[in-house]
Amino acid sequence: MLLLLVVQQARCAGLRVRAGIAYINPVPEHCRLAIRFQFSFVEGKTTMHPVVSRTVRLMVACAALAWTQAQADTVVLSNGDRLTGRVLLMDAGKLVLETGYAGEITIKWNQVAQIETDDPMALRMPGLPIDYEARLEPTDEPGMAQSVEGWKKYEVALGDIERIVRPHPLLGDWSLDGSFDLAGNITRATNDTKDMLFALDTQARHGWWRHSLKLDFARKEQDDVVRTHNYGGRYALDRFLSEKMFVQGRVRYNKDYIENLTHQTQFGLGPGYQFWDNELGAFSLSGLLAHTRYRYRNDGDAEFQALGVGWNYTRYFGGRQWQLFTNGDAYRPLGNDANYSLNAELGMRYNVTNWASLYTKVSQHTVSGAVEDLNETRYSMGLGVTW
């Protein structure tokens, strides 16, 4: 309405107005909006008065500001407070709102009187299909909302909504998330011990491509004798063919300074499927054909082909305060070089703030049926940084 008023005022001043509104993806993240007005004097008309010119410019600025604010999701609480930001999810009775002024805010769902979202959200409530997505619009009655799917509108009670999840778009700008975990222990007693473990797990996505990098390091000493000393890394590149299907290529490398199996190198390629990926979590599986190389300290080298499966699962609980995660891969050689190999981890994370967390996890690294078996189980608990 305000934009139409600006156009009308400009035309009354003897101007020809061409208005274009261009969105800068992704929308509405931070509500980036470019509004371009081009004014040209009509032949035979008098020039615009300076006062009118300033008025038009002021109204254009107000229109841009009002439009930008309109792009934000809005939550109205039972006490009348109005919050704007970006609705991430609602689960277990807690609504998570991302704001530019206070980070992520957790709100009790029963304290929400009205809600409005600019983007379609995945909704779960009785009577709706599993993949139902719609925008939410406020109504005049507190505790009620309208779900808008295209031209269809349905009135729903906020108390009947069990879950709201913001889907992750397949295409858009670069997105980056990950974590860095650190654990250490120094004990001075009858047996002196020094333990240090760290792990980096990060993922970057842009358009149809997704990059995943995982690094870990472990060193344990007891009475100045090194009991464990190894490090490893894994890089995976996914090329999405559709919203769910992708092709994955991955490489893994492990180096051990203590065990007879000193080097492990693996190259894998195969199809994958993304079951879901949203603000509540993600789950993907991939089937891989891999070429594996083992190098032993005393028994030479071994090379063979193997079939395997890789997985990556994460799930948030309690309004994103708790996180359950597991990832890894398992392979079965096509020959008799080994029985199987397994690299996996399972853990739980408690997010203290938007970036600081406490974690506990167990990691398993097993090679069975090779020249010499390897069976390492690692338990860790420490501090983490997430982004």
N, C-alpha and C positions, 0 to 999 in steps of 0.2 A: 504494500500500500504506500509506504513512504517513497519507494522508487518511482511509482507512478506519479506521485505528487511532485517529485523533482523534475520528471520529464514534462509535466504540465506547466510548471513554473518557467522552465527554460523555453518552452515553445511560446508562452505568453510574452517572453522577452525578445522574441524575434529570432529564435535559434532553431536550427534543424538538429535534432538529437538522435544519435544512434547509440543504443545502450547494449553492451554485451557483458555477460556474466560468465567467467571462465573458472572452473574448479581446478585446483591443483591437487592431484592425488598424493596420498590417500585422503579422502574426505570421510568423516569430518575431523580427522586428527588435527588438534590445535586449531581447527576451523580456518584453515588457510583459504583465503578467498581473494581473487583479483577482480576488481570491477573497473571496467574501462569505459569512460564516457568520451565521446568525440563530438565536439560542438563545432558547427560551421555556420557562419553568418549567411542568411538568405539574401540573395541579390535584391537590392532595392529597399531593404529594411535598414532601420537605424541601428547603430551599435548599441550594445547592452550597457545600461547605466552601471557604474562601478558598484553601487549599493546592491543592485540586483545580482551582479556577478558574485559578490561576496556571499550573498544569501544562498545562491545556487550551490556554490562550493561547500558551504557549511551543511546544507541539506544532503549533498552527496556523501560527505564524510559521516553524517549521522546515519544515513542509509546503510553505508558499508559497515559501520559499527553494529547497528541493529541486526543486520543480516549475519554477521560473524557470531554474535551472541546467540542467534537463533539456531546455529548449527550444533550447539552443545546440548547434551542430554540434561534433563532437568528432573530433580527429585524434590518433592515437597513433603516435609515431615508432618507428623500429627500436631506438633506445636506451632506449625505455620512457617518454620524455617525453610528457605528455598536454597538448594545446592545445585550447582551446575558443574558439569564435567563430562566424563566418559564412562558409561556403565560397562563394567567388565563382566560381571557375573552375579548371580544370586543363587546360593546353594546353602543347604543346612540352616535356613533361616537368617542368613547374613547376605547383605548386598554390598558389593565392592565397587566403589566409585573412584575413578582415577581423576585427580584434579591437578591443575597447574600451580596451585597455591599451597597444598598440603599433602601432595603425594596421593597414595591410595588410602581411602577412607572406608572403614567397615561400619555399616549401618544395620541395625536390627530390622529385619523385614517387617515385623509387626508395627514398627514406628513410621512406616512409609504410608502417606495418605494418597499421593499422586505420583505418577512417573511418566516421563515422556522420553522416547529414544528416537534419534534421527535415522538410525540404521536398523535393518531387520535383525532381530535377535532370535536365537533358537530357544523356543519355549517348551516347557514340559508341564502338562497338567492333565487331569483326567479328561478323556474324550478327544484329545488331539493326537494326530499321528506323530511318530517319533521324530521325523525330520521337519517338523512344522517350524517355519520362520515367519516372523511378522514384526512390524514396528508397534510400539506401544504409544498410545495417545491418552491424555488425561480426560476425565469427564467432570461434570459438575458435582458428582457425588463422591465424597472421599471414600477411599478403599476400593474404588472401581477404576477400570481402565478399558480402553478400546484396543483390540488387536487389529492392526490394519495390514491386510495381505492383498496388495494390488488395489482393486476397487471394493473389496469386501471388508466389512467392519463387523467385529463381534465384541460385545460388551462382556468383560470377564471381571471376576472379583480377584483382587490382589491376593487374598488369602488362599485362593484355589491354585495359584501358580506355585509349582514345586521347584522349578529351576529356570533360570535365565542365563544363557551363555552367549557371549559375543563370538561369532565364528571368525576364524583367521582367514583373510582374503588370500587367494592364490597369487594374485598379481598385485604389485605395489612397490613401494620403496624398500630399501634395504632394511631388514629387521635383524637384530642381534640379541641373543640371550645366552646365558651360561652361568657357570659357577666355578669358584676356586676354593678348594677345601684344604685345610692344613691341620695336622695333628702331630703332636710331639710329646715325648716323655723322657725325663731324666731322673734316674733313681740312684741315690748314693746309700748303699747298704752293704750287707755281706756280699751280694752280687750287684755290681754296678751295671746299669743298663742305660742305653741311649737309643731312643727310637725317633725317627722322623719320617713322616709320610705326607705327600701332597698330591693333589689331583686337580687337573683342569679339564673342564667339559664345556664346550661352547658350540653354538650353532648359528650360522648366518644364512639368511634366505633372501633371494631377490628373484621375483618373477617365477620362472619355471625351474630355477636352480636352488639347491639347498646344500650347504657345506657343513660338515660336522667334524670337529677335532676333539680328540680326547688324549690327554697325557697324564702319566702317573709315575711316581718315584717312591721307592721304599728303601730304607736303610735301618738296620737294627744291629746294635752292638751289645755284647755282654762281657764284662771284664776285659775290655779292649779287644775282644775277638768278634769279628764281623760275622753275624749269623745270617743276615739277609741283606742283599744289595742288588737291586734290579731297577730297571725303568722300562717303560714301554709307551707306545703311541699308536693311535688309530685315526686315519682320515677317511671320510666317506663323502662321496659326491653323488647327489641324487638329481636326476633329470626327470621332471614330472611330464608325463604324457597326457594326463588328464588331472582332474581335481584329486583323484585317489591313486591312480596307477603311476608308478615311476620305475626307472631303471637306475640301479645303484652300482657304483664301482667303489671298492674300498681296499685299503692297504693297511696292514698291521705289522708292527715290528716290536719285538721284545728282546732285551739284552739282560743276561744274568751273569753276575761275577762269581757266584758261589756254586751253582748247580752244574752238572755235566752238560746239560743242554744249555748252551751259552747264547745261541741266536735262534730266533724264530721270525721268519718273514712270510707274509701271506698276501696274495693278490686275489681279490674276488670280484665277480661280476654276475649280476642277475637281476630279475624283476622284483619289485616290491609293491606293497599296498599300504596306503595310509588309511586306517580305519576311522580315525577322527583326529582333529587338531583344532583346539579352541582354548579359551581362557581357563577351562576346567582341567585340561590335560591333553595328552596325545598318546597315540598308540600306532606303531607301524611294524610290519614284518617284511623281511626280504629273504628270498631264496638265492643262494650263491653257489657258483662253481668256482673253486679256488685252486690256485697253484701254491703249494706250501714247500718251504725250505727249512730244514733243521740242520743246525751245525752243533756238533758235540765237541767237548773239550778233548776227549780221548778216543772217540769212535768215528771220526770223519763226518761226512755230510749225508743227508738224505733229502730227496726231492720226490714229491708225489702230488697227484690231483685229489681233490676232496669235494664233497657236496656238503653244504651247510645251510644254516638258517641264522639270521640276525634279527634282533628285536630291540625296540626302544619304547618304554612305557613310563608315563608319569601321570599322576593323579593328585589333584589338590583337594583338601578337605578344610572345613571350618573357615570358609571365606578366604582361601589361599594362605592360611597360616600354617597348615600342615601339608607336607608333600611326601607322597610315596613314589619311589622310582626304582626301576630295574632296567638294565640294558646288558647286551653282550652278544656272543655268537657261539655256536657249537658246530663242529665239523666231524664228518665221518669219511676217512680216506677210502678211495676206490680200490686200493691195493691192500697189501699186508704190512705196510710200513708202521701203522699204529691202529689202535682200536677207535679212539675218538679224542678230540680236544675240546676244551671248554674254557671260555673267558667270560665271566659274568659278575655282576654286582647287584646287590639288593640293599636298599637303604631307606631311611626316613629323615626328613628335614623339618625343622621348626624355624619359621621365619620370624625373627625377633623384630626386625624393621624391614623397610623396603629393600635393603641391601645386605643386612647382616643376618646370619642364621647359625643354628646349631644342628649338627648332623651326626648320625650314626649309621654305619653300613658294614656289610660283610662282602668281601671280594673273593672269588674262587678262580684259580688258574690251574687247570689239570691237563696233562697229556698222558694218556693211558695206552699201553701196548707198544710203545716205541722202544728204541734201544735201551733207554732208561726212563722210567716213569717220573713224572713231575706232579706233585700234588701240594699246592700252596693255598692255604686259607688265611685270609688277612681280615682282622677285625679292627675297626678304627672309629674314633669318636673325637670330634673337634669343632673348630670354627669354620664358617664358610662365608664367602662373599658372593652375592648373586647380582646379576644384571639382566 
